Amino acid sequence: MMILNEINSYEETLDPEFCEVIVEKIDLFNDSCEPQIEILDCG
């Protein structure tokens, strides 16, 4: 749930540094859990 809240916050700010932090958390989550969360495009 925390990652989803952070994704919502990112979508409001579109801060690329914050996006990178979220992507790292998503990677860790995906390594440990199912189902996987789609990686954000920070681009």
MOLIN-V919238 format. One record per pair of residues at least 12 apart in sequence whose ideal C-beta (glycine too) atoms are under 8 Angstrom apart, sorted by the first residue. I is the first residue (numbers start at 1). J is the second residue. D is the distance in Angstrom with one decimal. If there is no record, write none. Layout:
BEGIN
i/j/d
I/J/D
I/J/D
END
This chain:
BEGIN
i/j/d
3/22/6.8
3/25/5.5
3/26/6.3
3/29/6.1
3/37/6.4
6/18/7.7
6/21/7.9
6/22/5.1
6/25/7.2
7/22/6.2
7/40/6.8
10/22/5.8
10/40/7.0
16/42/5.3
19/40/5.6
19/42/3.8
20/42/6.0
22/40/6.0
23/39/5.9
23/40/5.7
23/42/6.4
26/38/8.0
26/39/5.8
26/40/7.1
27/39/7.5
END
